[in-house]
């Protein structure tokens, strides 16, 4: 998912999306351990999406503190 779309999402939606991606990482790691993984680069993409979400959440927190 692109960062621009993530910035349009609410904080609650971002937190929910992060939880879903973390569950997806668990499934991908399990598939890799059992030898059933079809797409190895998928793990990298999911990890990057989590990092994007965390960055945007941090930006939201910083903007919120600056407005106080």
C-alpha positions in Angstrom: 0.0 0.0 0.0 1.3 3.5 -0.8 2.1 5.9 2.0 -0.3 8.5 0.5 -3.2 6.2 1.0 -2.1 5.4 4.5 -1.9 9.1 5.4 -5.6 9.4 4.4 -6.6 6.6 6.9 -7.6 7.3 10.5 -5.3 6.3 13.4 -7.6 3.4 14.3 -7.6 2.1 10.8 -3.8 2.2 10.7 -3.5 0.4 14.0 -5.9 -2.3 12.7 -4.0 -2.6 9.4 -0.7 -3.0 11.3 -2.2 -5.8 13.4 -3.4 -7.6 10.2 0.0 -7.2 8.6 1.7 -8.6 11.7 -0.6 -11.6 11.5 0.3 -12.0 7.9 4.0 -12.0 8.7 3.4 -14.8 11.2 1.7 -16.8 8.5 4.5 -16.1 6.0 7.2 -17.1 8.4 5.3 -20.3 9.2 5.0 -21.1 5.5 8.7 -20.5 5.1 9.6 -22.8 8.0 7.5 -25.6 6.6 8.7 -25.1 3.0 5.4 -24.0 1.6 6.2 -20.4 0.9 5.5 -19.5 -2.7 6.5 -15.8 -2.7 9.7 -15.0 -0.8 9.7 -11.2 -1.6 6.2 -11.0 0.0 7.7 -11.0 3.5 9.9 -8.0 2.6 6.9 -6.0 1.2 4.8 -6.7 4.3 7.6 -5.6 6.6 8.0 -2.4 4.6 4.2 -1.7 4.9 4.5 -2.1 8.7 7.4 0.3 8.8 5.4 2.8 6.7 2.5 2.5 9.1 4.7 3.0 12.1 6.3 6.1 10.5 2.9 7.6 9.7 1.7 7.0 13.2 4.8 8.6 14.6 4.2 11.6 12.3 0.7 11.9 13.6 1.9 11.8 17.2 4.5 14.5 16.5 2.0 16.7 14.7 -0.5 16.3 17.6 2.2 17.3 20.1 3.3 20.3 18.1 -0.3 21.6 18.0 -0.5 21.6 21.8 
